[in-house]
Amino acid sequence: MKTCLMIFLVASLAATANAHDPQQGGDLSDLDQIQIAIQKICPVMGAELGSMGQPLKVHFGDEVAFLCCKGCIGKPVDPQHWQTIQNNIARAQGTCPVMDKPVTGDMESTIVDGQKVFVCCPPCIDKIQDNPKANLAKVNSSRASFVRTELLAKSEELHIAVQAICAVSGQTLGSMGPPVKVQVGEEHAFLCCKSCTSKKISAEHWKTIQANLAKAQAICPVMGHEIPKGARSTVVNGRKIFVCCPPCIDKIKAEPEKYIAKLNQQYAKFVRSRGQQQAHLRNDETLNK
């Protein structure tokens, strides 16, 4: 029965793909940003949302979703991508808002204000529709918490990749198990293992780490200018951010989350580029053997 239902659902989505109403341009709401973070991929191409510019908000019947680009407007939804999105939504929701039981992407669901809400059993749908505002608020709270946790984990993953070495031993982070997060003054940093937590920070390794952070950041997140040698910096929420000039520090402190997000974007770009360079080197070494 579930297979038949999925075939019908996908057929319906493909049929309505030409009727969706794209919302282009303008700022996305906080709720939109959360949904994009949860949905993760385009239902047409499977591309990561945000990888091709600002995602486009569309409607499939009563349900809101996001596409990766204008080129996907009017094209049919890929069944596998759609199921992946449903699984992502259910995982972020976690539990049924009525019974607090775990939900999955193949369970019954209902739409409230354009958002899909999964339930543990069909009777819960009526209860949600009797009080949609309260139930949706509960679901959105769970989703927001899920996204915050994911973003923090990703942010720390990028920080570890950029820092590269232990501030005490100089060992490559990850070479001795999961890195250990510590506080150095106001700044967050990572050590290679628990045994290093009782030891002093190496001045030499700390200097290397600061150079690694500056190199990965590359540009001032406020002005977009290249980070000069010996650049000033500030620390917000444990994260060091280099600036092109002192006035930028006040702007960062006024909107720390905004500029930490920009910092993470620069880190991600650096890590991707470094990975590509390493892959090319490995290919060259293979060819030369």
N, C-alpha and C positions, 0 to 999 in steps of 0.2 A: 504493500500500500504506500509506504514512504517513497519507493522508487517511482511509482506512478504519479504521486503528488509532486515530486521534484521535477519530473519531465513536464508536467503541466505548468509548474511555476516558471521553469526556464522558457518554455514556449510563450508564456504570457509576457515575460520580460522582453523577449526578443521582439514580440509583436508591438510592445509599447515603447521600444527604444527609439522609434522614430517620432514619438509623441512627447518625449520629455522636453521640459522647458528649461533650458540652461540659464543660469544666473551668472553673468559674466561681469568682471570688474568689481570695484568696491571692496570694502574691508569685510573680512569674514568675522562672524561673531565668535565669542569664546566657545559656544556650543558647537559651532561649525568646526573649529580647530580641534576640539576634542573628538568629534566624529571622524575627522580626517585621520587623526592619530590612531584611532581604533580601526577604521576601515583598512588603512594602510595601502591598499592596491586599487587600481582602476578595474572596474568590472568588465571592461571591454578588452583592454590590452594586457592587464596584469602588471602594468608598470607601477613603480612606487609613486604614490601621490606626493606631489611637490617636486618630483624629479624633472618635470617638464613645465615648470612655472606654477602659478597659483591654480589649484584644482577648481574645476567648474561644478557648481552645485546644480543638480538636476532632480527631476522627479520621475520615479517609476510607479505610476498609479499614485497612491497616497504616500509612498515611501520616498524619503530624501536620500540621495546618494551623491557621490562625487566622482567625476571623471578626471583623467590626468591631463587632457588637452582638448582643444576644439576639434581635432581630427577624429575624436571618438564620438562626437555628436551624431546621432542617427544610425550608429552601428549596433548590431545585436550584442547582447551580453554573452560572455563566455560562461558556460555552466560551471566549470571548475573554479574560475575566479569568483563567481557569485557565491559558491558554497564556501570558499575560503573566507570571504567577507562575512558571511553569516556566522561562521565559526569564530572569527575575530570579535564580532559584536557580542556573541554569547559569552565568550571568555572574559571580555571586559565587564559585562553585566554581572557575571558570577552566579547569582542566585535569583530565583523567582521573587519579585517584589511582594507577593502575597504570602507565600508559604516558606520563603527563605531556603528553598531546596535548590541544589545545583541545576543549572541549565546548560544545554548544548545547542549547537547550531542546527540540529535536525529536529528540535522540539517544536511544539505549537507556539505560535506567536500572534501578536496583534500590533497594530500601528497606532501610536499616540502622537499627535502633532508632527507627523512625518517620520517619527523614530520607531524602529522596530523594538518591541519588548517581548522577550521570550518568557514562557511560563512553564511550570512543571506539569500542568495538566489543563485540559480544556475549561473546566469550571472557573479557573483563575482569570480567564479572559473577561468574563462578565464582571468580576469583582474589580478588575482594573478599569474597565469602561465605566463602572459606577462612580469611581473616584480617580479619573485619569491624571489630574494635576498632582495629587499626592504621590501616586505610584510612579509617575514619570520623574518626579523630583528624587525619589529614592533610587531609581535606576541611574539617573544622571550623577548622583553623588557617588555611586559605586564606580561608574565609568571614569569620573574625574580622578578618583583615588587611584584607579588602575593606570591611567595615563601618567599621573605624577610619579608613580613607582617605576614605570617603564622609562620615563625620561631621565629620572635620577640614575637608574642603572646604566642607561646609554651614555649619559654624561660622564659617569665614573669610568666606564669602559674607554671612552675617548681620552680622558685625562691620563689613564694608565698607559695607553698606547703612545701618547705624546711624551709623557714624562720619561718613559723607556727604562730608566734604571732606578735602583733603590737609592734613597738618599743617605743611607748608612754604609752599605757594603759596595754599592756600585754594580751589583748583580742585575741582570736583565729581569725586569718585572714579569712574573709568571713562570720563571724558570725554577722556582722553589715552591710552587703551589700558588693558590690565590693570593694576590697582594693584600697587604694590611693597610687600611686607611688610618692615618694619624693627623694630628694638628700640629703645625709648626708655626708658632705665633698665631696669626689670624688665618693662615693659609693651610688648606688641605693638601696632603701629599700621601704618597704610598711607599710602603716598605716591602721588601721581598719576602719577609717571613716574620713570625712572632718574636723570634729571638732578637731581632733588630730593634724592637720597641724599647728595650732597656738600654740601648746604646746611643751615643752622640751622633748627631747629623754630621756627615763629612762636608767640610767647607768646599772641597774640590768637587765632590759629586753634586752638591747643591748648586754650585755655579753652573755645572753642565746641565742640570735640570732646568734652571732659569733660561739658559740659552735654547734648550729644546722647546720650551713653552713659547718663547718669543718667535722662534723660527716657524713653528706650526701656526701661530696666530697670524703672522705675516703683516697684517694691516690693522690700523686702528678701527675698532668697531663703530666709532662715532663719525669720523671724517672719511674713512676709507683710505687714508694715506698710509704709505709704507712705514712700518715700525723702524725708527732710526736706531742706530747703535747707542747703547746706554740709555734707552728710552725709560721714561718714568712709568710707574704702574700704580694700580690700586688693587685692593682685595675686597671683593663683595661676595657674601655668602660662601666664604672659603676659597673662592676662585680668583687667581691672579689674572688681571687684564692689563696689558701694556697699552699705552696711549701715545699719540703723536705730539701732544702738547698738554700742559696742566689743566686748561679749562675743560678738557674732555672728561677729567676725573669727576667733576661735579655732575655732569650729565649721566655718567654711568651710575653714580650713587643714587641719582634720582629715579632711575629705572633699571635696577640691577638685573631683573629677570630677562628683560628685553636684550640686554647686552651679553648676558651669559648665553642666551640662545644664539646670538650672533657669533660668539666665541666658539661654541660647539660646532656651528656650521663651518667655521674656518678649520677647526681641528679635523672634522670629518673629511673635508676636502684634502687636507694634508695627508691624512692616513690613507685615503684612496689612492692619491698620487704616489705615495711611497710604496704602496702595495703593487701598483702597476710597474713601477721602476724595478722593484725586486723580481717581479715575474719575468720582465724582459731580460734581466741579468741571468736568471736561471735558464731561460731559453737559449741565450747566447752561449752559456757554459756547456749546455747539452750539445749544441751544434758544433762546438769547437773540440769536443771529445773524439 
